[in-house]
């Protein structure tokens, strides 16, 4: 392959705007010029790849949701996965802090497995969510789709229509249309994830949040109870955690309380473990001192 002619203008001096919509326009303009300068648009040298405009920020919420990446939030059944993600995305879409961390404001498209009555029951308890114009909800009864590929294409359309830069799929297993045994099939998981990554072609800054389940803790007294869930606890094939960029693992601190243990791990930060507590005003970070499952 012949070396392409230098691109004009010289994007090596590019300074990315703070607004993601401006970034998307600049990025598309650059890629179109890049493609016009090359005969083969399917491969790119490392040197040319790193000349492309870089995202203005890496995270929507530090430690929880990163731009241009797949983010997994996994938890035990009824541990509050959806509640946590709704609080996070409500903060993102309002541009308000989460756990005292500043959020990068963006519209959010929330694809939920809950029907209207169920979603409203949960959402009414989250401060400011019921009046939030920037969080867009896609209910399962709104438009039934019968394949994973059709759903991903439809979500891409709605991301553009709502100018959303964060997509939530709650839960991944409910929408992935797995065949019997598919959740444990690494090839099946990889196929679903690769289709989902096609959405980055229209929004390179897209932050995707996949809500997923972890295995229930063993009730067998011979096995010690883990205080914090880790990547090995995710239900199904290990390819689920292997295919994402950042993982947030959620587990109950002990029965009958609002404290949850969080373990985070991924490409963007070192491993971290901490506890949070749900209050009437939202979540706060805390120290869980009692033993898990203590009466």
LOBANU-195838 format. One line per field, with one value per atom (N, C-alpha, C): residue number from 1; residue in one letter; atom name; x, y, z. Coordinates in steps of 0.02 Angstrom, whole numbers. Layout:
BEGIN
n: c(NUM|...);
res: c(A|...);
atom: c(CA|...);
xx: c(X|...);
yy: c(Y|...);
zz: c(Z|...);
This chain:
BEGIN
n: c(1|1|1|2|2|2|3|3|3|4|4|4|5|5|5|6|6|6|7|7|7|8|8|8|9|9|9|10|10|10|11|11|11|12|12|12|13|13|13|14|14|14|15|15|15|16|16|16|17|17|17|18|18|18|19|19|19|20|20|20|21|21|21|22|22|22|23|23|23|24|24|24|25|25|25|26|26|26|27|27|27|28|28|28|29|29|29|30|30|30|31|31|31|32|32|32|33|33|33|34|34|34|35|35|35|36|36|36|37|37|37|38|38|38|39|39|39|40|40|40|41|41|41|42|42|42|43|43|43|44|44|44|45|45|45|46|46|46|47|47|47|48|48|48|49|49|49|50|50|50|51|51|51|52|52|52|53|53|53|54|54|54|55|55|55|56|56|56|57|57|57|58|58|58|59|59|59|60|60|60|61|61|61|62|62|62|63|63|63|64|64|64|65|65|65|66|66|66|67|67|67|68|68|68|69|69|69|70|70|70|71|71|71|72|72|72|73|73|73|74|74|74|75|75|75|76|76|76|77|77|77|78|78|78|79|79|79|80|80|80|81|81|81|82|82|82|83|83|83|84|84|84|85|85|85|86|86|86|87|87|87|88|88|88|89|89|89|90|90|90|91|91|91|92|92|92|93|93|93|94|94|94|95|95|95|96|96|96|97|97|97|98|98|98|99|99|99|100|100|100|101|101|101|102|102|102|103|103|103|104|104|104|105|105|105|106|106|106|107|107|107|108|108|108|109|109|109|110|110|110|111|111|111|112|112|112|113|113|113|114|114|114|115|115|115|116|116|116|117|117|117|118|118|118|119|119|119|120|120|120|121|121|121|122|122|122|123|123|123|124|124|124|125|125|125|126|126|126|127|127|127|128|128|128|129|129|129|130|130|130|131|131|131|132|132|132|133|133|133|134|134|134|135|135|135|136|136|136|137|137|137|138|138|138|139|139|139|140|140|140|141|141|141|142|142|142|143|143|143|144|144|144|145|145|145|146|146|146|147|147|147|148|148|148|149|149|149|150|150|150|151|151|151|152|152|152|153|153|153|154|154|154|155|155|155|156|156|156|157|157|157|158|158|158|159|159|159|160|160|160|161|161|161|162|162|162|163|163|163|164|164|164|165|165|165|166|166|166|167|167|167|168|168|168|169|169|169|170|170|170|171|171|171|172|172|172|173|173|173|174|174|174|175|175|175|176|176|176|177|177|177|178|178|178|179|179|179|180|180|180|181|181|181|182|182|182|183|183|183|184|184|184|185|185|185|186|186|186|187|187|187|188|188|188|189|189|189|190|190|190|191|191|191|192|192|192|193|193|193|194|194|194|195|195|195|196|196|196|197|197|197|198|198|198|199|199|199|200|200|200|201|201|201|202|202|202|203|203|203|204|204|204|205|205|205|206|206|206|207|207|207|208|208|208|209|209|209|210|210|210|211|211|211|212|212|212|213|213|213|214|214|214|215|215|215|216|216|216|217|217|217|218|218|218|219|219|219|220|220|220|221|221|221|222|222|222|223|223|223|224|224|224|225|225|225|226|226|226|227|227|227|228|228|228|229|229|229|230|230|230|231|231|231|232|232|232|233|233|233|234|234|234|235|235|235|236|236|236|237|237|237|238|238|238|239|239|239|240|240|240|241|241|241|242|242|242|243|243|243|244|244|244|245|245|245|246|246|246|247|247|247|248|248|248|249|249|249|250|250|250|251|251|251|252|252|252|253|253|253|254|254|254|255|255|255|256|256|256|257|257|257|258|258|258|259|259|259|260|260|260|261|261|261|262|262|262|263|263|263|264|264|264|265|265|265|266|266|266|267|267|267|268|268|268|269|269|269|270|270|270|271|271|271|272|272|272|273|273|273|274|274|274|275|275|275|276|276|276|277|277|277|278|278|278|279|279|279|280|280|280|281|281|281|282|282|282|283|283|283|284|284|284|285|285|285|286|286|286|287|287|287|288|288|288|289|289|289|290|290|290|291|291|291|292|292|292|293|293|293|294|294|294|295|295|295);
res: c(X|X|X|X|X|X|X|X|X|X|X|X|X|X|X|X|X|X|X|X|X|X|X|X|X|X|X|X|X|X|X|X|X|X|X|X|X|X|X|X|X|X|X|X|X|X|X|X|X|X|X|X|X|X|X|X|X|X|X|X|X|X|X|X|X|X|X|X|X|X|X|X|X|X|X|X|X|X|X|X|X|X|X|X|X|X|X|X|X|X|X|X|X|X|X|X|X|X|X|X|X|X|X|X|X|X|X|X|X|X|X|X|X|X|X|X|X|X|X|X|X|X|X|X|X|X|X|X|X|X|X|X|X|X|X|X|X|X|X|X|X|X|X|X|X|X|X|X|X|X|X|X|X|X|X|X|X|X|X|X|X|X|X|X|X|X|X|X|X|X|X|X|X|X|X|X|X|X|X|X|X|X|X|X|X|X|X|X|X|X|X|X|X|X|X|X|X|X|X|X|X|X|X|X|X|X|X|X|X|X|X|X|X|X|X|X|X|X|X|X|X|X|X|X|X|X|X|X|X|X|X|X|X|X|X|X|X|X|X|X|X|X|X|X|X|X|X|X|X|X|X|X|X|X|X|X|X|X|X|X|X|X|X|X|X|X|X|X|X|X|X|X|X|X|X|X|X|X|X|X|X|X|X|X|X|X|X|X|X|X|X|X|X|X|X|X|X|X|X|X|X|X|X|X|X|X|X|X|X|X|X|X|X|X|X|X|X|X|X|X|X|X|X|X|X|X|X|X|X|X|X|X|X|X|X|X|X|X|X|X|X|X|X|X|X|X|X|X|X|X|X|X|X|X|X|X|X|X|X|X|X|X|X|X|X|X|X|X|X|X|X|X|X|X|X|X|X|X|X|X|X|X|X|X|X|X|X|X|X|X|X|X|X|X|X|X|X|X|X|X|X|X|X|X|X|X|X|X|X|X|X|X|X|X|X|X|X|X|X|X|X|X|X|X|X|X|X|X|X|X|X|X|X|X|X|X|X|X|X|X|X|X|X|X|X|X|X|X|X|X|X|X|X|X|X|X|X|X|X|X|X|X|X|X|X|X|X|X|X|X|X|X|X|X|X|X|X|X|X|X|X|X|X|X|X|X|X|X|X|X|X|X|X|X|X|X|X|X|X|X|X|X|X|X|X|X|X|X|X|X|X|X|X|X|X|X|X|X|X|X|X|X|X|X|X|X|X|X|X|X|X|X|X|X|X|X|X|X|X|X|X|X|X|X|X|X|X|X|X|X|X|X|X|X|X|X|X|X|X|X|X|X|X|X|X|X|X|X|X|X|X|X|X|X|X|X|X|X|X|X|X|X|X|X|X|X|X|X|X|X|X|X|X|X|X|X|X|X|X|X|X|X|X|X|X|X|X|X|X|X|X|X|X|X|X|X|X|X|X|X|X|X|X|X|X|X|X|X|X|X|X|X|X|X|X|X|X|X|X|X|X|X|X|X|X|X|X|X|X|X|X|X|X|X|X|X|X|X|X|X|X|X|X|X|X|X|X|X|X|X|X|X|X|X|X|X|X|X|X|X|X|X|X|X|X|X|X|X|X|X|X|X|X|X|X|X|X|X|X|X|X|X|X|X|X|X|X|X|X|X|X|X|X|X|X|X|X|X|X|X|X|X|X|X|X|X|X|X|X|X|X|X|X|X|X|X|X|X|X|X|X|X|X|X|X|X|X|X|X|X|X|X|X|X|X|X|X|X|X|X|X|X|X|X|X|X|X|X|X|X|X|X|X|X|X|X|X|X|X|X|X|X|X|X|X|X|X|X|X|X|X|X|X|X|X|X|X|X|X|X|X|X|X|X|X|X|X|X|X|X|X|X|X|X|X|X|X|X|X|X|X|X|X|X|X|X|X|X|X|X|X|X|X|X|X|X|X|X|X|X|X|X|X|X|X|X|X|X|X|X|X|X|X|X|X|X|X|X|X|X|X|X|X|X|X|X|X|X|X|X|X|X|X|X|X|X|X|X|X|X|X|X|X|X|X);
atom: c(N|CA|C|N|CA|C|N|CA|C|N|CA|C|N|CA|C|N|CA|C|N|CA|C|N|CA|C|N|CA|C|N|CA|C|N|CA|C|N|CA|C|N|CA|C|N|CA|C|N|CA|C|N|CA|C|N|CA|C|N|CA|C|N|CA|C|N|CA|C|N|CA|C|N|CA|C|N|CA|C|N|CA|C|N|CA|C|N|CA|C|N|CA|C|N|CA|C|N|CA|C|N|CA|C|N|CA|C|N|CA|C|N|CA|C|N|CA|C|N|CA|C|N|CA|C|N|CA|C|N|CA|C|N|CA|C|N|CA|C|N|CA|C|N|CA|C|N|CA|C|N|CA|C|N|CA|C|N|CA|C|N|CA|C|N|CA|C|N|CA|C|N|CA|C|N|CA|C|N|CA|C|N|CA|C|N|CA|C|N|CA|C|N|CA|C|N|CA|C|N|CA|C|N|CA|C|N|CA|C|N|CA|C|N|CA|C|N|CA|C|N|CA|C|N|CA|C|N|CA|C|N|CA|C|N|CA|C|N|CA|C|N|CA|C|N|CA|C|N|CA|C|N|CA|C|N|CA|C|N|CA|C|N|CA|C|N|CA|C|N|CA|C|N|CA|C|N|CA|C|N|CA|C|N|CA|C|N|CA|C|N|CA|C|N|CA|C|N|CA|C|N|CA|C|N|CA|C|N|CA|C|N|CA|C|N|CA|C|N|CA|C|N|CA|C|N|CA|C|N|CA|C|N|CA|C|N|CA|C|N|CA|C|N|CA|C|N|CA|C|N|CA|C|N|CA|C|N|CA|C|N|CA|C|N|CA|C|N|CA|C|N|CA|C|N|CA|C|N|CA|C|N|CA|C|N|CA|C|N|CA|C|N|CA|C|N|CA|C|N|CA|C|N|CA|C|N|CA|C|N|CA|C|N|CA|C|N|CA|C|N|CA|C|N|CA|C|N|CA|C|N|CA|C|N|CA|C|N|CA|C|N|CA|C|N|CA|C|N|CA|C|N|CA|C|N|CA|C|N|CA|C|N|CA|C|N|CA|C|N|CA|C|N|CA|C|N|CA|C|N|CA|C|N|CA|C|N|CA|C|N|CA|C|N|CA|C|N|CA|C|N|CA|C|N|CA|C|N|CA|C|N|CA|C|N|CA|C|N|CA|C|N|CA|C|N|CA|C|N|CA|C|N|CA|C|N|CA|C|N|CA|C|N|CA|C|N|CA|C|N|CA|C|N|CA|C|N|CA|C|N|CA|C|N|CA|C|N|CA|C|N|CA|C|N|CA|C|N|CA|C|N|CA|C|N|CA|C|N|CA|C|N|CA|C|N|CA|C|N|CA|C|N|CA|C|N|CA|C|N|CA|C|N|CA|C|N|CA|C|N|CA|C|N|CA|C|N|CA|C|N|CA|C|N|CA|C|N|CA|C|N|CA|C|N|CA|C|N|CA|C|N|CA|C|N|CA|C|N|CA|C|N|CA|C|N|CA|C|N|CA|C|N|CA|C|N|CA|C|N|CA|C|N|CA|C|N|CA|C|N|CA|C|N|CA|C|N|CA|C|N|CA|C|N|CA|C|N|CA|C|N|CA|C|N|CA|C|N|CA|C|N|CA|C|N|CA|C|N|CA|C|N|CA|C|N|CA|C|N|CA|C|N|CA|C|N|CA|C|N|CA|C|N|CA|C|N|CA|C|N|CA|C|N|CA|C|N|CA|C|N|CA|C|N|CA|C|N|CA|C|N|CA|C|N|CA|C|N|CA|C|N|CA|C|N|CA|C|N|CA|C|N|CA|C|N|CA|C|N|CA|C|N|CA|C|N|CA|C|N|CA|C|N|CA|C|N|CA|C|N|CA|C|N|CA|C|N|CA|C|N|CA|C|N|CA|C|N|CA|C|N|CA|C|N|CA|C|N|CA|C|N|CA|C|N|CA|C|N|CA|C|N|CA|C|N|CA|C|N|CA|C|N|CA|C|N|CA|C|N|CA|C|N|CA|C|N|CA|C|N|CA|C|N|CA|C|N|CA|C|N|CA|C|N|CA|C|N|CA|C|N|CA|C|N|CA|C|N|CA|C|N|CA|C|N|CA|C|N|CA|C|N|CA|C|N|CA|C|N|CA|C|N|CA|C|N|CA|C|N|CA|C|N|CA|C|N|CA|C|N|CA|C|N|CA|C|N|CA|C|N|CA|C|N|CA|C|N|CA|C|N|CA|C|N|CA|C|N|CA|C|N|CA|C|N|CA|C|N|CA|C|N|CA|C|N|CA|C|N|CA|C|N|CA|C|N|CA|C|N|CA|C);
xx: c(42|0|44|29|67|50|101|88|41|-10|-57|-24|-54|-31|-48|-8|-23|-93|-128|-194|-191|-240|-245|-314|-319|-264|-224|-172|-129|-163|-192|-230|-186|-121|-77|-78|-97|-102|-173|-215|-286|-297|-339|-361|-435|-454|-523|-567|-626|-673|-699|-725|-751|-819|-854|-921|-916|-950|-946|-976|-1029|-1059|-1011|-975|-923|-869|-851|-800|-823|-885|-910|-906|-923|-919|-847|-802|-731|-704|-725|-700|-724|-787|-813|-778|-767|-733|-663|-629|-561|-560|-603|-604|-622|-668|-685|-624|-587|-526|-474|-469|-422|-438|-501|-522|-510|-521|-510|-436|-392|-320|-292|-333|-309|-352|-320|-358|-395|-365|-394|-416|-482|-509|-521|-503|-517|-461|-401|-344|-311|-275|-243|-179|-127|-64|-72|-31|-34|-20|27|44|-17|-54|-113|-170|-175|-228|-221|-159|-149|-148|-155|-164|-237|-282|-353|-370|-422|-442|-455|-430|-438|-497|-531|-588|-567|-611|-594|-588|-625|-619|-624|-603|-607|-667|-696|-749|-810|-868|-929|-936|-917|-913|-850|-799|-737|-751|-721|-729|-789|-836|-897|-913|-909|-928|-876|-848|-796|-820|-799|-818|-783|-817|-788|-774|-811|-795|-858|-847|-899|-889|-941|-939|-989|-966|-1009|-1026|-1091|-1113|-1147|-1116|-1141|-1155|-1209|-1226|-1270|-1276|-1320|-1393|-1436|-1507|-1533|-1570|-1601|-1550|-1489|-1439|-1444|-1483|-1490|-1450|-1440|-1401|-1435|-1500|-1537|-1540|-1551|-1553|-1487|-1432|-1366|-1357|-1373|-1363|-1409|-1470|-1515|-1489|-1462|-1432|-1373|-1330|-1272|-1293|-1338|-1356|-1400|-1438|-1475|-1426|-1372|-1320|-1286|-1270|-1238|-1283|-1346|-1391|-1409|-1401|-1412|-1347|-1291|-1226|-1211|-1237|-1227|-1179|-1146|-1097|-1129|-1088|-1107|-1052|-1069|-1020|-966|-988|-944|-896|-904|-863|-901|-868|-903|-920|-979|-1001|-998|-978|-980|-1051|-1084|-1154|-1166|-1214|-1233|-1303|-1339|-1403|-1390|-1440|-1434|-1494|-1481|-1534|-1533|-1587|-1591|-1639|-1612|-1652|-1665|-1728|-1744|-1787|-1777|-1819|-1883|-1886|-1945|-2000|-2062|-2118|-2131|-2179|-2190|-2205|-2251|-2270|-2210|-2171|-2113|-2061|-2048|-1996|-2016|-2079|-2101|-2098|-2112|-2109|-2038|-1989|-1920|-1894|-1910|-1883|-1910|-1969|-1999|-1959|-1919|-1881|-1813|-1796|-1730|-1738|-1704|-1712|-1700|-1748|-1746|-1757|-1762|-1771|-1838|-1890|-1958|-1968|-1921|-1926|-1866|-1829|-1767|-1784|-1770|-1786|-1730|-1673|-1614|-1602|-1644|-1639|-1697|-1681|-1732|-1741|-1803|-1818|-1848|-1820|-1848|-1877|-1944|-1979|-1986|-1990|-1994|-2059|-2112|-2175|-2181|-2129|-2135|-2125|-2076|-2063|-2029|-2067|-2037|-1994|-1933|-1887|-1863|-1853|-1845|-1775|-1727|-1658|-1611|-1554|-1503|-1480|-1468|-1444|-1495|-1560|-1612|-1615|-1606|-1607|-1549|-1489|-1431|-1440|-1465|-1477|-1528|-1581|-1633|-1605|-1564|-1533|-1489|-1453|-1411|-1452|-1510|-1554|-1578|-1596|-1622|-1567|-1506|-1450|-1442|-1448|-1442|-1501|-1561|-1621|-1623|-1598|-1599|-1535|-1486|-1420|-1389|-1398|-1371|-1301|-1258|-1190|-1178|-1229|-1225|-1284|-1270|-1322|-1320|-1378|-1384|-1425|-1400|-1437|-1449|-1510|-1526|-1584|-1568|-1503|-1479|-1414|-1384|-1417|-1426|-1455|-1526|-1564|-1633|-1640|-1591|-1596|-1550|-1504|-1453|-1479|-1540|-1570|-1525|-1499|-1455|-1494|-1466|-1496|-1485|-1516|-1505|-1430|-1406|-1335|-1291|-1320|-1280|-1243|-1270|-1235|-1169|-1163|-1100|-1056|-1076|-1039|-998|-932|-889|-897|-907|-916|-981|-1033|-1097|-1092|-1058|-1047|-1008|-955|-912|-951|-995|-1035|-1081|-1113|-1158|-1119|-1061|-1022|-995|-972|-945|-999|-1060|-1115|-1128|-1126|-1139|-1086|-1024|-969|-976|-1021|-1032|-1061|-1090|-1118|-1064|-1001|-947|-933|-957|-948|-988|-1044|-1084|-1071|-1045|-1030|-965|-908|-844|-837|-874|-871|-924|-959|-1014|-990|-1025|-1013|-1071|-1056|-1108|-1104|-1161|-1166|-1208|-1177|-1212|-1226|-1289|-1307|-1313|-1282|-1277|-1282|-1291|-1298|-1232|-1222|-1170|-1203|-1165|-1192|-1212|-1266|-1287|-1234|-1222|-1174|-1194|-1146|-1161|-1186|-1238|-1264|-1228|-1181|-1145|-1096|-1102|-1058|-985|-971|-902|-863|-899|-866|-871|-815|-817|-854|-890|-927|-879|-879|-835|-866|-826|-852|-865|-820|-826|-827|-875|-876|-819|-794|-742|-762|-718|-735|-754|-727|-742|-813|-847|-915|-968|-950|-999|-1030|-1095|-1130|-1115|-1109|-1098|-1025|-1012|-944|-899|-836|-787|-776|-800|-792|-833|-882|-922|-877|-841|-796|-734|-715|-657|-668|-731|-747|-758|-766|-781|-717|-723|-665|-661|-719|-721|-777|-763|-811|-825|-889|-911|-950|-924|-955|-989|-1053|-1095|-1118|-1112|-1136|-1163|-1207|-1237|-1185|-1183|-1138|-1164|-1228|-1261|-1336|-1374|-1446|-1481|-1533|-1577|-1548|-1498|-1468|-1457|-1445|-1437|-1365|-1319|-1248|-1232|-1193|-1171|-1095|-1065|-993|-979|-931|-914|-842|-831|-764|-759|-710|-702|-634|-634|-573|-580|-525|-528|-466|-474|-417|-400|-446|-438|-412|-413|-390|-368|-332|-312|-373|-368|-423|-439|-504|-525|-585|-589|-645|-667|-732|-758|-832|-863|-933|-973|-1036|-1080|-1145|-1179|-1243|-1295|-1355|-1409|-1449|-1454|-1492|-1549|-1589|-1643|-1620|-1558|-1530|-1487|-1478|-1435|-1383|-1330|-1278|-1223|-1193|-1134|-1084|-1020|-969|-964|-952|-951|-902|-892|-853|-900|-903|-945|-906|-925|-885|-912|-976|-1005|-991|-997|-984|-1043|-1029|-1081|-1126|-1191|-1244|-1251|-1219|-1229|-1301|-1332|-1402|-1407);
yy: c(-59|0|62|111|172|216|253|299|354|371|423|492|538|607|637|685|717|748|744|772|847|881|953|968|1011|1045|998|1025|985|974|915|901|881|877|861|915|975|1031|1040|991|996|1003|1050|1058|1043|992|970|1018|1035|1077|1039|1076|1045|1012|1033|1007|944|890|827|831|870|876|909|960|991|941|900|849|800|778|731|760|824|856|859|879|883|814|764|696|670|680|657|693|759|797|771|756|730|662|617|549|550|594|600|623|672|695|639|602|547|494|476|425|449|513|539|536|535|534|464|413|344|303|254|209|156|134|82|112|111|142|91|29|-23|-33|-13|-18|50|61|125|112|150|143|171|148|173|248|270|341|383|361|398|393|335|326|377|387|432|505|519|588|610|562|578|619|662|702|658|680|642|669|625|646|700|749|802|779|727|698|623|587|514|486|524|495|540|508|544|547|493|491|453|486|450|388|332|270|229|259|223|219|274|275|314|281|311|321|376|392|348|332|291|220|195|129|91|26|-18|-23|-7|-8|-60|-105|-157|-141|-143|-138|-204|-244|-311|-318|-351|-359|-418|-435|-489|-472|-522|-509|-465|-413|-368|-331|-324|-286|-211|-192|-121|-98|-143|-123|-66|-75|-23|42|36|96|135|99|131|164|128|156|215|213|270|331|322|379|407|362|384|423|394|425|487|489|550|607|591|642|664|616|633|680|661|699|768|776|842|881|847|880|894|851|860|807|819|771|705|652|587|565|550|534|589|650|709|714|671|676|714|761|798|753|761|723|766|734|768|764|821|822|796|752|724|696|699|663|588|552|480|445|390|345|283|271|216|163|107|51|4|-2|-39|-100|-153|-212|-204|-151|-139|-106|-126|-92|-25|12|80|83|41|43|28|-23|-42|12|41|93|155|174|234|223|162|147|157|135|142|213|243|309|365|358|412|426|378|386|420|433|463|538|577|650|679|720|758|716|649|609|621|630|637|701|748|810|819|766|769|765|817|815|785|767|744|669|634|561|530|495|468|393|372|303|266|208|164|103|101|47|-13|-74|-134|-137|-106|-109|-58|-13|41|17|-28|-52|-120|-174|-241|-255|-277|-296|-367|-404|-476|-502|-457|-481|-431|-454|-411|-358|-378|-330|-275|-292|-242|-194|-220|-177|-128|-152|-108|-53|-70|-20|32|9|54|100|72|114|167|150|200|258|243|296|340|309|348|388|363|401|467|463|524|570|542|583|620|589|620|655|655|684|657|591|558|531|538|511|455|435|378|333|268|218|167|153|102|44|-17|-77|-116|-113|-141|-191|-257|-287|-316|-328|-356|-422|-466|-531|-529|-478|-472|-453|-418|-393|-429|-469|-499|-556|-580|-634|-695|-715|-773|-837|-882|-948|-987|-1045|-1085|-1098|-1080|-1088|-1033|-984|-932|-887|-876|-834|-864|-929|-963|-977|-954|-967|-905|-911|-853|-825|-868|-844|-805|-827|-793|-724|-721|-657|-609|-635|-593|-565|-606|-583|-527|-533|-480|-415|-422|-363|-328|-366|-335|-296|-322|-285|-220|-223|-164|-110|-131|-84|-46|-68|-30|39|48|113|166|146|195|229|198|230|294|299|360|406|377|418|392|418|393|406|455|471|433|386|351|311|320|278|229|164|112|79|74|41|-22|-80|-144|-165|-173|-197|-273|-307|-380|-409|-474|-509|-543|-550|-594|-653|-704|-764|-749|-780|-773|-803|-772|-800|-870|-913|-981|-980|-1021|-1029|-1084|-1117|-1173|-1145|-1164|-1136|-1156|-1205|-1225|-1174|-1129|-1079|-1011|-977|-910|-860|-815|-763|-706|-686|-632|-565|-520|-453|-414|-423|-386|-434|-426|-466|-444|-490|-472|-498|-490|-506|-579|-624|-695|-712|-665|-678|-662|-630|-613|-677|-675|-735|-746|-810|-827|-831|-827|-833|-778|-795|-745|-693|-707|-660|-597|-600|-540|-488|-506|-456|-445|-495|-488|-440|-430|-388|-315|-300|-230|-195|-129|-89|-72|-70|-51|-89|-116|-155|-124|-122|-102|-161|-192|-251|-230|-246|-223|-283|-278|-332|-302|-340|-318|-323|-271|-273|-321|-318|-365|-358|-405|-407|-347|-324|-275|-206|-188|-122|-92|-26|10|17|-17|-13|-66|-45|-90|-85|-142|-144|-138|-98|-85|-105|-143|-158|-136|-94|-70|-93|-107|-131|-121|-103|-94|-61|-33|-4|67|100|171|188|141|156|91|98|39|10|-52|-84|-43|-41|-3|-36|-36|-64|-14|-3|43|27|61|49|114|107|164|149|202|195|238|210|246|283|349|391|424|463|498|550|573|623|591|526|492|449|430|388|431|401|431|375|392|343|334|272|259|201|188|131|78|21|-34|-74|-66|-95|-163|-175|-237|-295|-356|-415|-428|-448|-463|-519|-510|-557|-558|-511|-507|-487|-517|-501|-431);
zz: c(0|0|0|-43|-45|15|38|93|70|112|92|93|55|57|125|149|213|212|268|273|282|253|263|292|344|378|423|454|496|564|572|633|691|681|737|790|771|818|843|831|847|922|942|1011|1014|1052|1052|1092|1065|1102|1162|1211|1271|1259|1209|1196|1154|1175|1139|1069|1061|994|946|969|927|911|961|949|895|898|848|778|771|705|681|726|708|689|728|717|648|633|568|511|519|466|456|511|505|471|492|465|390|371|300|260|286|252|250|304|308|256|251|202|130|118|51|31|81|68|62|78|77|30|-2|-45|-5|49|91|157|169|230|285|274|324|374|357|403|408|463|475|513|498|535|605|651|719|720|677|676|656|605|583|633|666|715|772|795|851|831|767|745|748|753|755|817|812|871|931|988|1051|1091|1126|1167|1217|1230|1276|1349|1368|1435|1428|1479|1476|1513|1559|1600|1603|1609|1626|1703|1736|1810|1827|1856|1872|1915|1894|1930|1911|1872|1857|1782|1746|1675|1635|1584|1543|1471|1442|1373|1323|1269|1216|1238|1288|1316|1335|1346|1373|1449|1486|1559|1584|1626|1653|1726|1743|1812|1828|1870|1885|1960|1976|2047|2059|2123|2144|2127|2122|2114|2171|2153|2201|2245|2220|2258|2243|2193|2177|2117|2069|2009|1972|1958|1921|1961|2026|2068|2065|2069|2065|1997|1943|1876|1863|1889|1881|1917|1977|2012|1973|1947|1909|1846|1807|1743|1754|1809|1825|1839|1875|1888|1824|1780|1716|1676|1669|1625|1654|1719|1750|1759|1750|1759|1832|1877|1949|1976|2032|2058|2079|2075|2102|2149|2212|2264|2268|2261|2264|2206|2156|2095|2041|2008|1955|1897|1869|1811|1748|1693|1629|1602|1594|1575|1505|1498|1433|1438|1382|1380|1383|1410|1421|1390|1355|1331|1374|1411|1459|1432|1411|1385|1444|1464|1525|1510|1549|1545|1585|1627|1668|1627|1641|1608|1643|1617|1641|1716|1740|1811|1855|1837|1877|1876|1818|1813|1852|1847|1884|1959|1981|2052|2079|2040|2061|2051|1994|1977|2020|2048|2087|2151|2173|2235|2224|2162|2146|2139|2180|2178|2108|2086|2024|1961|1967|1907|1875|1914|1886|1847|1852|1813|1767|1755|1716|1641|1602|1530|1487|1519|1481|1486|1523|1531|1492|1438|1393|1406|1418|1438|1379|1364|1312|1347|1352|1387|1341|1368|1326|1286|1311|1275|1218|1212|1163|1091|1081|1012|1017|1017|1020|958|970|916|928|874|882|866|862|854|887|908|938|888|827|776|765|762|752|811|870|930|929|914|913|862|803|751|775|807|833|887|932|984|954|901|867|841|813|788|845|901|957|992|992|1019|980|914|873|882|885|892|958|1011|1077|1095|1049|1062|1126|1136|1196|1183|1232|1227|1277|1315|1360|1345|1338|1326|1382|1413|1464|1436|1444|1426|1491|1516|1582|1575|1573|1580|1513|1510|1449|1431|1480|1466|1441|1462|1441|1367|1341|1272|1223|1248|1204|1161|1175|1134|1131|1188|1189|1174|1133|1126|1190|1199|1259|1270|1329|1344|1317|1283|1250|1298|1359|1407|1429|1423|1441|1382|1324|1261|1244|1247|1235|1165|1115|1046|1039|1073|1071|1104|1160|1194|1149|1119|1076|1017|989|931|952|1010|1034|1048|1080|1098|1035|986|926|887|886|854|891|958|998|986|975|964|898|853|792|807|865|883|890|901|906|839|785|720|714|750|748|807|862|921|954|934|961|1036|1062|1133|1174|1143|1176|1237|1292|1351|1356|1350|1353|1422|1455|1520|1512|1523|1521|1593|1611|1677|1673|1720|1717|1787|1790|1854|1873|1939|1963|1999|2010|2041|2114|2135|2205|2251|2308|2355|2378|2387|2409|2480|2492|2560|2598|2565|2596|2647|2711|2763|2754|2711|2700|2660|2625|2583|2617|2626|2658|2614|2645|2610|2592|2529|2506|2523|2549|2563|2499|2449|2387|2328|2284|2223|2178|2137|2089|2020|1971|1902|1893|1933|1926|1946|1979|2002|1950|1895|1844|1815|1806|1782|1708|1690|1620|1601|1536|1510|1536|1547|1567|1512|1452|1397|1408|1453|1468|1499|1552|1583|1540|1501|1458|1400|1381|1323|1340|1404|1423|1445|1453|1471|1545|1577|1647|1682|1741|1779|1847|1864|1931|1959|2011|2041|2106|2111|2167|2208|2274|2317|2382|2414|2478|2533|2576|2633|2686|2698|2744|2735|2760|2749|2783|2749|2779|2787|2746|2753|2684|2683|2620|2599|2633|2616|2563|2513|2460|2453|2441|2428|2353|2336|2265|2253|2200|2176|2104|2088|2019|1992|1927|1895|1820|1787|1715|1687|1626|1590|1613|1649|1662|1731|1777|1844|1878|1934|1971|2007|2028|2064|2127|2143|2201|2232|2299|2335|2389|2394|2443|2453|2501|2516|2507|2487|2479|2515|2535|2570|2535|2525|2493|2547|2538|2584|2545|2579|2545|2495|2503|2456|2402|2405|2356|2392|2354|2383|2416|2467|2497|2511|2506|2521|2596|2619|2690|2704|2768|2790|2818|2784|2808|2860|2924|2977|3001|2989|3014|2966|2992|2952|2906|2845|2798|2825|2813|2835|2911|2946|3018|3033|3081|3097|3128);
